[in-house]
Amino acid sequence: MMRAAILVKPGRFEVEERPIPQPGQGEVLIKIAQVGVCGTDLHIFNGHYAADSLPLIPGHEFTGTIAAVASGVTGFQLGGKAVVDMNVGCGHCFWCRRNEVLNCPDMRQMGITMDGAFAEYIVVPARLVIPAPDAIPFEVLVLTEPLACVVRAARKARVTFGQSVVVIGAGPVGNLHVQLLRTIGAAPIIVADLSEDRVAMALECGADIGVTDPAQLHQTVMDATEGRGADIVIESVGNPTLYKTALRLMRKGGHLAAFGLTGVDERLALPILETILHENSVKGSVAGMGQDMHDALTLLVHGRIRTKPFTRATYPLTDIQAAFETISDRPKDLKTQIVMAT
C-alpha cells in the first residue's frame, strides 16, 4: 500500500492508503521523492480548474526513482533518478509527431485530467520518463517541468540576444522566465509585479529593471527602449487587464507571449489594422513537453538556473493541506515542494 493525497473537493485534501499501482505494457513505476506545487495545482485546489476531474490526486511537477518496469521495457536502471513529462498524448497523431501534444485529441495530463504525483508511487508511460543524474538533488530535479514550460515559451517567442523583454509577473514562473532570458542574452529585462519581495528576487536572479507601481510601468519601459516599447512582452499572470497592458508595452513589430492562464471565457481584443500594419505577433504557450523537458534538465544539470529561491519551503505529504492553505501568505517562497517520507 501507499499514501496518496486526494483532492476530494475544492479546498479539501484527504491522505488515504491506496494500492501501489503496477506497471503494465510499456510503463514504468516511479517511486516519487518530491513534487512541486504549481499555480495550476492552486487553481484546481480552489475549484477554478478541472473541477470535473475530482476526486483527483493532483501534482505534475515531480521527480523520483525507477522502482519497477514492465516486461519488455528497457533503458532504465532500477533505483536511478528520473523526471517525467506530464503530457500524455497518443504518440502518433499529427500533433504528437510535431511535439504539439496539448492539441492531441486523446491528450491527458498527469495531476489534472488523470491521477498525478501527490502520492508515493505513480505509473507512467516509459516514453515519457527521462533518466536524470544521481548527483543532482531531488529539490532541483523537481524544477524540470516548470522550467520546460519557460523553455518552450522562449522557443515559441524566438527570443535572442540583445532583445528587450518585459515579464509581467514575478512569481515562480516569472522568475524562471527572467533567468532563462538572462541566459539567452536578452537585454534589458524588465520585470513587473505588485510584490516588492518577488521583484527584489527577480532582480537578484537576473532582471535589469524592476517595477512595482503599475502607474510607472509604461514610462519605465519606454525609457528603457528609447521610446519604442519592448521587443517581447511575456504575460505570466493570467489577468485579462494585464494582457491589454502587454499590448501597449510592445514596440511596433513586437511580440506578445501569451503564457498566463485566464478563464475560459476571457477575450483579448486585438487592434486588427494595427496588428497587420505593424507586423505584430501573438503566440500562446503554457506547457513544456518532449525536447523542452530534455533542454530544461540540461540547464539544471549545468547550473544555469539559480534554484535556491525555489527550494526553501518543503512539507511532508501529511501536511499538504497546510502547504496549500498558506501559500498566499508566503510570497518569499517561490516554490512549495511536497516531500515523500521514506
C-alpha positions in Angstrom: 0.0 0.0 0.0 1.0 3.6 -0.5 -0.2 7.0 0.8 -1.8 9.4 -1.6 -3.3 12.9 -1.2 -6.7 13.0 -2.8 -8.4 16.3 -3.5 -11.9 15.2 -2.7 -13.5 18.6 -3.3 -12.2 22.1 -3.8 -10.2 23.2 -0.8 -10.0 19.7 0.8 -7.3 17.1 0.7 -7.6 13.7 2.3 -4.5 11.5 2.7 -5.5 7.9 2.1 -4.0 4.4 1.7 -4.2 3.0 -1.8 -2.7 0.0 -3.5 0.6 0.6 -5.2 -0.1 0.6 -8.9 1.7 -1.9 -11.1 3.2 -1.1 -14.5 1.5 -2.5 -17.5 2.8 -2.9 -21.1 5.2 0.0 -21.9 5.0 1.5 -18.4 7.4 2.4 -15.6 6.7 2.6 -11.8 8.2 5.7 -10.3 8.8 6.0 -6.5 8.1 9.7 -6.0 10.6 11.7 -4.0 9.4 15.3 -4.3 6.6 17.2 -6.0 6.4 21.0 -6.8 3.2 22.9 -6.2 2.2 24.6 -9.4 -0.1 27.6 -10.0 -2.3 25.1 -11.8 -2.5 23.0 -8.7 -3.7 26.0 -6.8 -6.4 26.7 -9.4 -7.6 23.1 -9.0 -7.4 23.3 -5.2 -9.6 26.5 -5.3 -12.1 25.0 -7.7 -11.2 27.2 -10.6 -10.0 24.5 -12.9 -10.5 20.8 -13.7 -13.4 20.5 -11.2 -14.9 17.8 -13.3 -11.8 15.6 -12.6 -12.4 15.5 -8.8 -11.8 13.5 -6.7 -8.2 13.6 -8.0 -4.6 13.0 -7.0 -3.1 16.3 -8.3 0.6 17.0 -8.8 2.6 17.1 -12.1 6.0 18.6 -11.2 7.7 15.6 -9.9 10.9 13.5 -9.6 11.7 10.2 -8.1 13.5 6.9 -8.8 12.7 4.0 -11.1 11.0 1.4 -8.9 9.9 -1.2 -11.5 9.5 -1.6 -15.2 7.1 -3.7 -17.2 8.3 -6.7 -19.2 9.9 -5.5 -22.4 10.8 -2.0 -21.2 14.5 -1.3 -21.4 16.9 1.5 -21.0 16.2 2.3 -17.3 18.3 1.5 -14.2 16.3 0.4 -11.2 16.9 2.9 -8.4 18.1 5.6 -10.8 16.7 9.1 -10.7 14.2 10.4 -13.3 11.9 13.2 -14.2 8.7 12.7 -16.2 6.9 14.6 -19.0 3.3 15.0 -17.6 1.6 15.4 -21.0 0.3 12.1 -22.3 -0.7 12.1 -25.9 -1.4 9.2 -28.2 2.2 9.4 -29.5 1.4 9.0 -33.2 -1.1 11.6 -34.4 -0.3 14.8 -36.4 0.1 16.9 -33.3 2.2 14.4 -31.3 4.6 14.0 -34.3 5.1 17.8 -34.2 5.6 17.9 -30.4 2.4 19.8 -30.0 0.9 17.2 -27.6 -1.6 19.6 -26.0 -3.5 19.5 -29.3 -3.7 15.7 -29.4 -7.3 14.6 -29.5 -6.5 12.0 -26.8 -4.3 14.2 -24.7 -4.4 13.8 -20.9 -2.3 15.4 -18.2 -1.0 13.8 -15.0 -2.4 15.5 -12.0 -5.0 17.4 -14.0 -7.2 15.1 -16.0 -5.8 11.9 -14.5 -4.2 11.0 -11.2 -0.9 12.6 -10.6 2.1 12.7 -8.2 0.9 13.7 -4.7 1.4 10.0 -3.8 4.3 7.7 -3.0 4.2 5.9 -6.4 2.9 6.6 -9.9 2.8 4.5 -13.1 3.7 6.4 -16.2 4.4 5.6 -19.9 8.1 4.7 -20.4 8.4 7.0 -23.4 7.8 10.0 -21.1 10.5 9.1 -18.5 13.8 10.9 -18.6 16.7 9.5 -16.6 18.5 12.1 -14.5 22.0 12.2 -13.0 22.1 10.8 -9.5 24.3 13.8 -8.4 21.5 16.3 -8.9 19.3 16.7 -5.8 15.6 16.0 -6.0 14.7 19.5 -5.0 16.5 20.7 -8.1 15.2 18.0 -10.4 11.6 18.8 -9.4 12.1 22.1 -11.3 12.5 20.4 -14.6 8.8 20.6 -15.6 8.2 24.3 -14.8 11.5 25.2 -16.4 10.5 23.3 -19.5 7.3 25.4 -19.8 9.6 28.5 -19.8 11.9 26.9 -22.4 9.0 26.3 -24.7 7.7 29.9 -24.3 11.1 31.3 -25.2 11.4 28.9 -28.1 7.9 30.0 -29.4 8.8 33.7 -29.0 12.2 33.2 -30.7 14.0 35.1 -28.1 17.6 36.0 -28.9 20.4 38.1 -27.5 20.0 41.9 -27.2 16.2 41.9 -27.3 14.3 43.9 -24.8 11.8 41.8 -22.8 9.1 42.7 -20.3 8.0 39.9 -17.9 4.6 40.7 -16.3 4.5 38.7 -13.1 7.5 37.8 -10.8 6.1 34.7 -9.3 7.8 31.3 -9.7 7.4 31.0 -13.4 8.0 34.7 -13.9 11.3 34.3 -12.1 12.2 31.4 -14.3 11.4 33.5 -17.4 13.8 36.1 -16.1 16.6 33.6 -15.5 16.2 31.9 -18.9 16.1 35.3 -20.7 19.3 36.3 -18.9 20.9 33.0 -20.0 19.9 33.6 -23.6 21.2 37.2 -23.5 18.1 39.3 -23.7 18.6 42.9 -22.6 17.2 44.8 -20.9 14.9 42.5 -18.9 12.1 44.4 -17.2 10.0 42.6 -14.6 6.8 43.9 -13.1 4.9 42.7 -10.1 3.0 44.2 -7.2 5.1 42.2 -4.7 8.2 44.1 -3.7 9.7 40.8 -2.4 9.2 39.0 -5.6 10.5 41.9 -7.7 13.6 42.0 -5.5 14.2 38.3 -6.0 13.8 38.7 -9.8 16.4 41.5 -9.7 18.7 39.2 -7.8 18.2 36.4 -10.3 18.9 38.5 -13.4 16.3 41.2 -14.2 17.8 44.6 -15.1 14.8 46.7 -14.0 12.0 46.1 -11.5 8.6 47.8 -11.4 6.1 47.5 -8.5 3.9 50.6 -9.3 1.6 49.9 -12.3 1.4 53.6 -13.0 5.1 53.7 -13.7 5.3 50.6 -15.9 4.7 52.2 -19.3 7.1 55.1 -18.9 9.7 52.8 -17.4 9.5 50.5 -20.5 9.6 53.4 -22.9 12.6 55.0 -21.1 14.5 51.7 -21.3 13.8 51.1 -25.0 14.4 54.6 -26.5 10.6 55.1 -26.7 9.9 52.2 -28.9 8.4 49.7 -26.5 9.7 46.2 -25.8 10.6 43.6 -28.4 8.8 40.9 -26.4 6.3 41.1 -23.6 5.5 37.9 -21.6 2.2 37.9 -19.7 2.8 35.4 -16.9 -0.1 36.2 -14.6 -3.3 35.3 -16.4 -5.1 38.6 -16.0 -7.1 40.0 -19.0 -6.3 43.6 -18.0 -2.6 42.8 -17.9 -2.9 41.3 -21.4 -4.2 44.7 -22.6 -1.3 46.3 -20.8 1.1 43.9 -22.6 -0.1 45.1 -26.0 0.6 48.7 -25.1 4.1 47.9 -23.9 5.1 46.2 -27.2 7.0 48.0 -29.9 5.8 48.1 -33.5 6.6 44.7 -34.9 6.8 43.3 -31.3 5.7 40.0 -29.9 3.2 39.1 -27.1 4.0 35.8 -25.5 0.7 34.7 -24.0 1.6 32.5 -21.1 -0.6 33.2 -18.1 -3.9 31.2 -18.0 -7.1 33.1 -17.9 -10.8 32.0 -17.5 -12.2 30.1 -20.4 -14.5 32.9 -21.5 -11.9 35.7 -21.3 -11.2 37.5 -24.6 -8.5 39.9 -25.8 -9.5 42.5 -28.4 -6.7 42.9 -30.9 -6.5 46.1 -33.0 -6.6 44.3 -36.3 -5.3 47.0 -38.7 -2.5 48.0 -36.2 -1.5 44.4 -35.8 -1.3 44.0 -39.6 0.5 47.3 -40.4 3.0 47.0 -37.5 3.5 43.3 -38.2 2.9 42.5 -34.5 2.5 38.9 -33.4 1.0 36.9 -30.6 1.9 33.3 -29.7 0.4 31.2 -26.9 2.5 28.7 -24.9 1.9 27.1 -21.4 3.4 23.6 -21.1 6.8 22.1 -21.7 6.9 18.8 -23.5 9.2 16.5 -25.4 12.5 18.2 -26.2 11.6 21.1 -23.8 11.9 18.7 -20.9 15.3 17.4 -22.0 16.6 21.0 -22.6 15.3 22.1 -19.1 17.0 19.2 -17.4 20.3 20.1 -19.2 20.1 23.7 -18.0 19.6 22.5 -14.4 22.3 19.9 -14.6 24.8 22.5 -15.7 23.8 25.1 -13.2 22.3 27.7 -15.5 19.4 28.4 -13.1 19.6 29.7 -9.5 17.5 27.2 -7.7 17.8 28.3 -4.0 14.7 30.6 -4.1 12.7 27.5 -5.2 13.8 25.0 -2.5 13.2 26.8 0.8 9.6 25.6 1.6 9.1 21.9 1.9 6.2 20.0 3.5 5.6 16.3 4.1 2.7 14.7 2.3 0.8 14.6 5.6 0.8 18.4 5.8 -0.3 19.0 2.2 -3.5 20.8 3.3 -1.5 23.3 5.3 1.0 23.7 2.5 -1.8 24.7 0.1 -3.7 26.9 2.6 -0.6 29.0 3.4 1.0 29.6 0.0 -0.5 33.0 -0.5 0.9 34.1 2.9 4.5 33.1 1.8 5.4 35.3 -1.1 9.1 34.8 -0.5 8.7 31.0 -1.1 8.8 30.9 -4.9 8.1 27.2 -4.9 6.5 24.9 -2.3 7.6 21.3 -2.5 5.9 18.2 -1.1 8.4 15.7 0.1 7.6 12.0 0.4 8.9 10.5 3.6 10.9 7.3 3.1 
